Amino acid sequence: MTPTATIQLFVFLLAGFVGFQTISRIPPLLHTPLMAATNAISGISLVAALVLAGAEQSLLSSVLGAVAAGCATANIVGGFLITDRMLAMFKPAKTDIDGAPKQ
C-alpha cells in the first residue's frame, strides 16, 4: 500500500468516526430538519462518486465509486422521504362535510 493510499484510508476512517459521533449527538427534534438541509451536500457527494466511478483509474476506484454512488443515492432518497413525512405531519387533517375526521 502506497503512503498516499494509507493517508487517504486514514482520512476516510477519521471522517466516518467524526460523522458518526456528530450524528449520534444530535437531538431527535433537530435530526429531520438537518437531514433535509444536507440533501444538497449528498448531491455533491453523488456527483463526486459518479466521477470517481467513471474515471477508470483502477478496478478498486470504480467499485468504491459505485458503492459511494449507491450510498449517496440512498441518503438523498431517504432524506426526501423523511422530509416529506415530516411536512405531512403539519398538514391539517381532512374532514367530512359534517366535520368528522375521514377514515
C-alpha angles and dihedrals in degrees: 000000000000121000090247092054090048091053091046091051090049092050091048093051092045092050090050092051094047091046092051092048092048095049094045091056097052113105114244091242091064098038099085098047090047091050090053090052094049095057089091091054090050088052089057089049090052092053091049091048091051090050090050093047092049097044093083093210092143140332091261093055091048092050093046090047091052091048090048091049090052093049093047091049092051090049093051095046092045091048093053093046093051092045090051090049091049093050091048089062090065096052115103116256116259115245137191123249091269092052097256116134114258117248 
